[in-house]
Structures are given as C-alpha cells and as structure tokens.
Amino acid sequence: MKITKDEVKYVANLARLNLTEAEAERLQTEMADIIAFADTLSNLDTEGIEPTNHAIRVENVLREDENRPSYDRDALLNCAPAKQAGCYSVPKVVE
C-alpha cells in the first residue's frame, strides 16, 4: 500500500508531532513497510488455530485466603508517640 506524504502529516498531526520534510519522507517509507508487513500477516493460514488474547498462558498467582492471627493492636499502639481512638495520630499535612 502506498502511503502519501499528506497521510504521514495527518497522522503526525493526530499525534501532535511537528515533522520536517525529511522526517515526513523517512516516515512515509517506514509506514509503508509496516503496513506491508501487516498485509503479509493477513495471508497466513489460521484455520484451526484458537484465538487468544495473551501470547502466553495467564494463571492466577494469588494465594488462598486463610485466617491467621494478627498483631495485637494495644501492643502496637504502645509504641506510638501519639494515639487517638485506637489509631495512630499524626500531624495534619494537607490543608
């Protein structure tokens, strides 16, 4: 597929890029090569190949939920320089 310089400038404008004439000519060739490569992919025989949305198998790697004891709140609050209503009290940092 032939890409015109106007199409390159249009795409560059969409991407908010300012191109020189030399850059536009270079990108014209590169964009044509990219589209030609994509066209070759459309010629591949994909009969019997199941569509995928990931190149590799995706597995859930999260651990199972299980109950276990937590830290003692009172013991943790004993180390706090200031506390209020069972929580750490810190200076206000946002106005």
Phi, psi and omega in degrees: 000133181274128177257130179271161179295328177295323178293321177297316180294324178296313179295319178298321178295320178298325180272004181058045179250138173259116183250144171279169179298321180295318179295320180297319179295317180296316180291332177300316179292316182295319180293322178296320178295319180296315181292323177296320178296316179298324177295324178294328178293328180290344179273354181290144177278112181250018180296128178083002178263124182286133178297144178228159175248000176222145180286332178236161181294133180256128180236149175284122183253015179282150179277161176290145175288135176213143178286136174208156184293148179255178178288153178283120184301314182297322179294321179290320181289339177297334180275349185283137177291330178215140179218155181206127177055042177076017181227164173291140176250124182236158179294149178290130181244352180241131179276000000 
